Amino acid sequence: MDFKGQVALVTGAGRGIGQAIAESLATLGVNIAVVDLSADDAGAVAEGLVRMGVRAIPVTADVSNADSVKDMFSTVVKEFGGMDILVNNAGITRDALLLRMKEEDWDSVIDVNLKSVFLCSKEAVKIMSKRRYGRVVNIASVVAFMGNPGQANYSASKAGIVGLTKTIAKEYAGRGITANAVAPGFIMTAMTEKLPDNVKDEMKKAIPMGKLGTVQDVANAVVFLSSPDAGYITGQVVHVNGGMYM
Protein backbone atom coordinates (compact mmCIF):
# COMPACT_ATOMS: atom_id res chain seq x y z
CA MET A 1 0.00 0.00 0.00
CA ASP A 2 1.55 3.25 -1.17
CA PHE A 3 0.24 6.28 0.71
CA LYS A 4 2.83 8.66 -0.81
CA GLY A 5 3.13 11.01 2.14
CA GLN A 6 -0.58 11.42 2.73
CA VAL A 7 -2.01 13.18 5.78
CA ALA A 8 -4.35 11.55 8.28
CA LEU A 9 -6.32 13.01 11.14
CA VAL A 10 -7.11 10.44 13.83
CA THR A 11 -9.42 11.35 16.70
CA GLY A 12 -9.03 9.74 20.10
CA ALA A 13 -5.46 8.90 19.10
CA GLY A 14 -3.90 9.43 22.51
CA ARG A 15 -4.19 5.79 23.52
CA GLY A 16 -5.67 2.40 22.72
CA ILE A 17 -7.15 1.74 19.30
CA GLY A 18 -6.58 5.30 18.11
CA GLN A 19 -2.91 5.18 18.99
CA ALA A 20 -2.51 1.84 17.21
CA ILE A 21 -4.18 3.29 14.10
CA ALA A 22 -1.92 6.34 14.12
CA GLU A 23 1.21 4.25 14.56
CA SER A 24 0.19 1.78 11.84
CA LEU A 25 -0.43 4.55 9.34
CA ALA A 26 2.86 6.20 10.29
CA THR A 27 4.79 3.01 9.52
CA LEU A 28 3.57 3.43 5.94
CA GLY A 29 4.73 7.04 5.72
CA VAL A 30 1.47 8.80 6.53
CA ASN A 31 1.82 12.15 8.32
CA ILE A 32 -0.50 12.30 11.31
CA ALA A 33 -2.56 14.83 13.24
CA VAL A 34 -2.91 13.17 16.64
CA VAL A 35 -6.18 14.43 18.11
CA ASP A 36 -7.16 13.85 21.70
CA LEU A 37 -8.88 15.64 24.56
CA SER A 38 -5.75 15.02 26.61
CA ALA A 39 -2.88 17.25 25.55
CA ASP A 40 -0.38 15.01 27.37
CA ASP A 41 -1.56 11.85 25.60
CA ALA A 42 -1.67 13.51 22.18
CA GLY A 43 1.78 14.99 22.70
CA ALA A 44 3.34 11.71 23.77
CA VAL A 45 1.94 9.82 20.78
CA ALA A 46 2.95 12.57 18.34
CA GLU A 47 6.52 12.53 19.69
CA GLY A 48 6.67 8.80 19.11
CA LEU A 49 5.45 9.17 15.53
CA VAL A 50 8.06 11.82 14.79
CA ARG A 51 10.72 9.37 15.95
CA MET A 52 9.29 6.94 13.40
CA GLY A 53 10.24 9.40 10.66
CA VAL A 54 6.95 11.10 9.76
CA ARG A 55 5.56 14.52 10.44
CA ALA A 56 3.12 14.49 13.33
CA ILE A 57 1.45 17.13 15.45
CA PRO A 58 -0.63 16.86 18.61
CA VAL A 59 -4.00 18.60 18.49
CA THR A 60 -6.06 19.06 21.62
CA ALA A 61 -9.73 19.25 20.74
CA ASP A 62 -13.23 18.50 21.95
CA VAL A 63 -14.60 16.73 18.89
CA SER A 64 -18.18 17.06 20.17
CA ASN A 65 -17.94 20.86 19.90
CA ALA A 66 -18.36 22.49 16.48
CA ASP A 67 -16.05 25.44 17.16
CA SER A 68 -13.34 23.17 18.52
CA VAL A 69 -13.60 20.94 15.46
CA LYS A 70 -13.32 23.88 13.06
CA ASP A 71 -10.23 25.13 14.90
CA MET A 72 -8.78 21.62 14.76
CA PHE A 73 -9.16 21.38 11.00
CA SER A 74 -7.76 24.87 10.52
CA THR A 75 -4.67 23.82 12.47
CA VAL A 76 -4.24 20.68 10.37
CA VAL A 77 -4.64 22.49 7.06
CA LYS A 78 -2.22 25.19 8.14
CA GLU A 79 0.37 22.62 9.18
CA PHE A 80 0.00 20.08 6.38
CA GLY A 81 -1.75 21.96 3.58
CA GLY A 82 -4.68 19.54 3.53
CA MET A 83 -5.65 16.02 4.50
CA ASP A 84 -6.43 12.72 2.82
CA ILE A 85 -7.65 10.44 5.60
CA LEU A 86 -10.06 10.99 8.47
CA VAL A 87 -10.40 8.32 11.14
CA ASN A 88 -13.26 9.02 13.55
CA ASN A 89 -12.23 6.95 16.54
CA ALA A 90 -13.02 9.12 19.59
CA GLY A 91 -15.52 7.52 21.94
CA ILE A 92 -16.64 7.19 25.53
CA THR A 93 -18.92 4.95 27.58
CA ARG A 94 -21.34 5.84 30.35
CA ASP A 95 -22.94 2.49 31.11
CA ALA A 96 -26.17 1.90 33.00
CA LEU A 97 -29.39 -0.04 32.52
CA LEU A 98 -31.99 1.93 30.59
CA LEU A 99 -34.17 2.80 33.60
CA ARG A 100 -31.14 4.00 35.54
CA MET A 101 -29.41 5.85 32.71
CA LYS A 102 -29.18 9.58 33.32
CA GLU A 103 -30.12 11.94 30.51
CA GLU A 104 -26.73 13.63 30.70
CA ASP A 105 -25.02 10.26 30.23
CA TRP A 106 -27.13 9.60 27.16
CA ASP A 107 -26.32 13.04 25.75
CA SER A 108 -22.59 12.91 26.44
CA VAL A 109 -22.15 9.53 24.73
CA ILE A 110 -24.20 10.55 21.70
CA ASP A 111 -22.27 13.82 21.44
CA VAL A 112 -18.78 12.35 21.70
CA ASN A 113 -19.39 9.15 19.77
CA LEU A 114 -21.85 10.22 17.06
CA LYS A 115 -22.06 13.98 16.82
CA SER A 116 -18.28 14.12 16.53
CA VAL A 117 -18.41 11.94 13.42
CA PHE A 118 -20.91 14.34 11.88
CA LEU A 119 -18.85 17.42 12.76
CA CYS A 120 -15.49 16.01 11.70
CA SER A 121 -16.76 14.40 8.50
CA LYS A 122 -18.49 17.62 7.51
CA GLU A 123 -15.21 19.54 7.72
CA ALA A 124 -13.17 16.77 6.12
CA VAL A 125 -15.29 16.37 3.00
CA LYS A 126 -14.90 20.08 2.27
CA ILE A 127 -11.16 19.56 1.98
CA MET A 128 -11.34 16.18 0.28
CA SER A 129 -13.90 17.32 -2.31
CA LYS A 130 -11.49 19.93 -3.62
CA ARG A 131 -8.86 17.24 -4.09
CA ARG A 132 -11.37 14.74 -5.51
CA TYR A 133 -9.90 12.17 -3.15
CA GLY A 134 -10.44 11.10 0.44
CA ARG A 135 -10.91 8.28 2.89
CA VAL A 136 -13.27 8.47 5.86
CA VAL A 137 -13.12 5.54 8.26
CA ASN A 138 -15.44 5.48 11.28
CA ILE A 139 -15.08 3.21 14.28
CA ALA A 140 -18.42 1.57 15.08
CA SER A 141 -18.87 -1.51 17.28
CA VAL A 142 -20.32 -4.99 17.30
CA VAL A 143 -22.96 -3.70 19.75
CA ALA A 144 -24.39 -1.55 16.96
CA PHE A 145 -25.66 -4.83 15.50
CA MET A 146 -26.21 -6.97 18.60
CA GLY A 147 -27.11 -4.47 21.30
CA ASN A 148 -25.69 -4.84 24.80
CA PRO A 149 -27.37 -4.64 28.21
CA GLY A 150 -26.36 -1.48 30.04
CA GLN A 151 -25.22 0.27 26.87
CA ALA A 152 -28.32 1.78 25.32
CA ASN A 153 -26.48 5.05 24.70
CA TYR A 154 -23.31 3.43 23.36
CA SER A 155 -25.18 0.96 21.14
CA ALA A 156 -27.34 3.73 19.72
CA SER A 157 -24.34 5.95 19.03
CA LYS A 158 -22.49 3.20 17.20
CA ALA A 159 -25.56 2.17 15.20
CA GLY A 160 -25.93 5.82 14.21
CA ILE A 161 -22.36 5.81 12.95
CA VAL A 162 -23.21 2.96 10.57
CA GLY A 163 -26.13 4.87 9.04
CA LEU A 164 -24.12 8.07 8.83
CA THR A 165 -21.21 6.24 7.16
CA LYS A 166 -23.46 4.84 4.44
CA THR A 167 -24.98 8.26 3.80
CA ILE A 168 -21.58 9.93 3.49
CA ALA A 169 -20.55 7.16 1.10
CA LYS A 170 -23.54 7.78 -1.17
CA GLU A 171 -23.25 11.57 -1.10
CA TYR A 172 -19.52 11.79 -1.88
CA ALA A 173 -18.66 8.72 -3.97
CA GLY A 174 -18.74 10.89 -7.08
CA ARG A 175 -16.02 13.10 -5.64
CA GLY A 176 -13.52 10.32 -5.07
CA ILE A 177 -14.29 10.01 -1.36
CA THR A 178 -14.97 6.66 0.27
CA ALA A 179 -16.61 6.21 3.67
CA ASN A 180 -16.50 2.94 5.55
CA ALA A 181 -16.81 1.70 9.12
CA VAL A 182 -14.90 -0.81 11.20
CA ALA A 183 -16.89 -2.58 13.91
CA PRO A 184 -14.65 -4.08 16.60
CA GLY A 185 -15.87 -6.83 18.90
CA PHE A 186 -14.28 -7.45 22.29
CA ILE A 187 -10.82 -5.92 22.10
CA MET A 188 -8.03 -6.18 24.66
CA THR A 189 -7.34 -2.67 25.89
CA ALA A 190 -6.10 -1.13 29.13
CA MET A 191 -9.71 -1.15 30.33
CA THR A 192 -10.44 -4.81 29.53
CA GLU A 193 -7.09 -5.91 30.96
CA LYS A 194 -8.31 -4.73 34.37
CA LEU A 195 -11.38 -6.97 34.27
CA PRO A 196 -11.42 -10.08 36.48
CA ASP A 197 -10.33 -13.28 34.75
CA ASN A 198 -13.78 -14.84 35.11
CA VAL A 199 -15.34 -11.89 33.27
CA LYS A 200 -12.81 -12.16 30.46
CA ASP A 201 -13.43 -15.90 30.27
CA GLU A 202 -17.15 -15.27 29.81
CA MET A 203 -16.39 -12.77 27.06
CA LYS A 204 -14.22 -15.30 25.26
CA LYS A 205 -17.02 -17.89 25.33
CA ALA A 206 -19.06 -15.63 23.04
CA ILE A 207 -16.25 -15.55 20.47
CA PRO A 208 -15.80 -18.55 18.15
CA MET A 209 -12.05 -17.87 17.98
CA GLY A 210 -11.95 -18.08 21.77
CA LYS A 211 -9.89 -14.96 22.32
CA LEU A 212 -10.20 -11.20 22.52
CA GLY A 213 -8.94 -9.14 19.63
CA THR A 214 -6.05 -6.70 19.79
CA VAL A 215 -5.89 -3.01 18.96
CA GLN A 216 -3.62 -4.01 16.07
CA ASP A 217 -6.37 -6.21 14.63
CA VAL A 218 -8.58 -3.13 14.40
CA ALA A 219 -5.79 -0.92 13.11
CA ASN A 220 -5.02 -3.35 10.29
CA ALA A 221 -8.58 -3.06 8.96
CA VAL A 222 -8.54 0.72 9.25
CA VAL A 223 -5.24 0.98 7.39
CA PHE A 224 -6.57 -1.04 4.47
CA LEU A 225 -9.76 1.01 4.19
CA SER A 226 -7.65 4.18 4.38
CA SER A 227 -5.42 3.09 1.54
CA PRO A 228 -5.58 3.76 -2.21
CA ASP A 229 -6.05 -0.02 -2.60
CA ALA A 230 -9.57 0.28 -1.11
CA GLY A 231 -10.74 2.76 -3.72
CA TYR A 232 -13.71 0.68 -4.89
CA ILE A 233 -14.98 -0.09 -1.39
CA THR A 234 -17.44 2.36 0.14
CA GLY A 235 -20.45 2.29 2.44
CA GLN A 236 -19.30 -0.96 4.03
CA VAL A 237 -18.80 -2.22 7.56
CA VAL A 238 -15.80 -4.46 8.27
CA HIS A 239 -16.41 -6.58 11.35
CA VAL A 240 -13.34 -7.33 13.45
CA ASN A 241 -14.73 -9.63 16.13
CA GLY A 242 -13.35 -13.15 15.86
CA GLY A 243 -16.69 -14.47 14.63
CA MET A 244 -18.73 -13.07 17.52
CA TYR A 245 -21.18 -11.57 15.05
CA MET A 246 -21.65 -12.84 11.49
N, C-alpha and C positions, 0 to 999 in steps of 0.2 A: 504494500500500500504506500503510494507516494503522495504525501501531503504537501510537498514543495513549500515549506515555510509558512503554512497557513496559520491563522489565528483562531484560537478557541476561547470562549468565555464559559467557565464552569462554575455554577452556583453551588454553595454548600461544599466548597472544595477544601475546607480547612481540616478535614479528617474523613475517615471511613471511606465509603464508596466514592465520594467526590474527589478525595485525594488520590485514590487509586486510578480514577479516570484521568485526572490531570497528569499524573506521572506516566501513565500508559501512552497518552497522546504525546507527551514530551519526548519519550523515547523514539518517536517517529519524526521528530523535528518540528512539532507544532509549538508555536509560541502561545503562552497561556496567560489569561487574566484569571487569577485565583480569587474568587469572590466568596466572602464569608462574613457573617455578622461579627465574628471575633477577629479583631485586627491581629492579635498575636498568632492565631492559627493560620490565617491567610498569609501573614508574613513569613512564618516558618516554612510553609509549603512552597511559597514562591522562591525563597532562598535555596531550597533543595533543587527546584527545577532549574534555576540559573546554574547551579553546579553541574547539572546534566548537560549544559551547553545550549540551552534555548533562552529566548527572552521571556521573562515572566514578571508580572507585577501583582502585588496584593491589592485588592480593592475591598474596602469595608462598605457593606451596603445592607440595607433592609429591603429585600427583594419583594416584600409585600406592600411597599410604599412607592407610589408612582413617581414622586419627585426623586427619591433615592435611586430608583431604577434609571431614570433619565440621566442623572448625574453619573451613574456608573457607566452607562454606554458612552457618554461624552468623554469620560476619562479613557476608556478603551480605544475609542476612535482617535483621540488625540495622541495616544501613545503608539498605537499600531497602524493607524491609517484606515482601519476597517476591521472586519471580522468575517470568518467563514463558517464557524461552528458555534452553535449554542447548545450547551448541555444544561437543562433545567433539572437540577438534582436536589436543591434545597428542600428540606422537609422536617417536620416535627411531629411528635405524637402527644396527645393529651387524652389518655385512655380512661374510659369509664363506661359502665353499662348505660344504655340509652336513658333510662329514667333518672339516673344519677348524674348524667352529663350536664355540665354547666354551659349556658349559652356562650359565655366568653371562651370556653374551651372549644366549642364548635367553631366559633368565628375565627379564632387564632389559627386553628389547623387548616381551615378552608383558605384563609388569607395567605399563609406561608406556603402551603403545598400546591394550591390551585391558582389563586389569584396571581401569584408570582409568575407562573407559567404564561398566563395571559399577558402580564405587563412586560416581561422580558421578551417573549416572542414577538409582541407588537413592535418593540423597538428594533429587534434583530432583523425582521423581514424588511424593514425600511432600508437598512444597509445592504442586505443580501439581494434585494430586488434590483438595486442599481448595478450590482455586479452580475446579475443573472446567474447566481450560484449561491448555494447555502445548504447547510445541514442543521436541522433542529432535532435534537434527541431529548426526549422527556422521560424521566424516571417515574414509572407507575409502580404497581405492586400486584402480587398475586391476589391480595385481598380485594382488589378492584373487581375481580371475577368470582371470588368465593365468598366474600364477606368475612367478618371475624368478630366474634363476641367481644364487646368492650371497645370496639373501634369503629363506631358508626361514622364519626367525623373523618377519620383517616381513610376508611374504605370509600366514603363518598368523594373525598378529595382526589383519590387515586383513580376512581372510576371517571370522574370529571376530566382528568388529564387524558384519558383514552379518547373520549369524545372530542376534546379540544384538539388533540393531535391529528385526528382524522380530518377535522375541519380545516386546519392549517394546511394539511397535505393537499386537499382538494382546491383550496383557494390559491395556492402558490406553486403548484406543480408546473404551470406554464412559464414560470419565471426561474426555473432551474433550481428551485428550493424543495428539498425533501423534508418530511416531518415523520418521525417514527418514535415509538415508545419501547422502553425495555421494562419488563415487569419481573423484578426479583422475587424469589420465594423467601425461605428462611436463610438469611445470610449471617455468617459469623462476623460479628463486629465487636467493638469494645463493650457494647451494651449486652449482647447475647453471651459474651464470654463470662459475664458476671452472674448469669443465671445458674441456679442449682443444677447439678448433673441430672437429676431425675426429670427436671423440666426439659432439658435439652434432649434427653432420651425420648421423651414423649413427642417432641418436635420431629425427631428423626424417623419415628414410626410412621409419620404421615408422608414421608418422602421415599418413593420407590428406590432411589439410589442409596438410601440409608445414611445420608450425611448432609450436613449443612453446607451451603455454598460459601464461596469466598468473595471478598470484594473484587478480586481479580477476575473472577468468573463474570461478574457484572460489567466490569471495565472492558473486558474483551469484546462483549457484544456491542457496547457503546462505541468503541473504536471502529469496529467494522461499519456500523451505520453512519458514522461520521466521515467515512472515507470516500474518495472518488469512486471506489469499486462498488459502492452501494447506490449508485446513481439511478438505478431503475427500481428501487425499493422505496415506497412511500405509503404512508397511512397504515403501517403495520405495527403489530405488537410482538416483540420477541420475548418469549417467556424463558427466564433463567431460574429454574426451580427444581431441578433434579427429578422431574416427573410428578411433582406434587399436584400440578394442575395440567390437564391435557385437553 
